[in-house]
Amino acid sequence: MIGEKFINQKPVSLAEVKQLLADRKKEKDLTYEQDITLKFAKKFSKLSLANAKKLQAELEKIEELDSETVTKIIDILPEKKEKLQLLFIKETVLNEVDLQKILSLCKKYRK
């Protein structure tokens, strides 16, 4: 890590982390931290990469959601409105229609 700098930073879902680290593992051995992260991603990732990308595209159509919140929703796939509302910062207020739309999208991809 010494001498390396960030070129770009963006939130990624656990499905993307799992894919990135699995690809890297094919090229070379992972560091201890990367190996632990890969195991975590395999255990807790609820969606395939393709489904995560599809859900991300659908969630990004909702204007009030930023990319970090979209990523949290993809990773958690909340089942109840109360759990979904915990993901938003205090300044973000979604109407009931958007909340129900998010919950129905999560239900659709949870199967």
Number of C-alpha atoms within 10 A of each C-alpha: 4 4 4 6 7 5 5 5 6 7 12 15 22 27 22 19 19 22 16 12 18 16 11 13 15 9 9 8 10 16 10 9 8 16 15 12 17 20 12 14 20 16 11 13 19 19 21 15 17 11 15 21 16 12 21 17 12 14 24 14 9 14 9 13 17 13 14 15 17 22 21 18 21 27 19 18 20 21 14 11 13 10 12 18 15 10 16 17 9 8 6 11 13 15 8 10 9 16 17 15 14 23 18 14 16 19 13 10 16 14 7
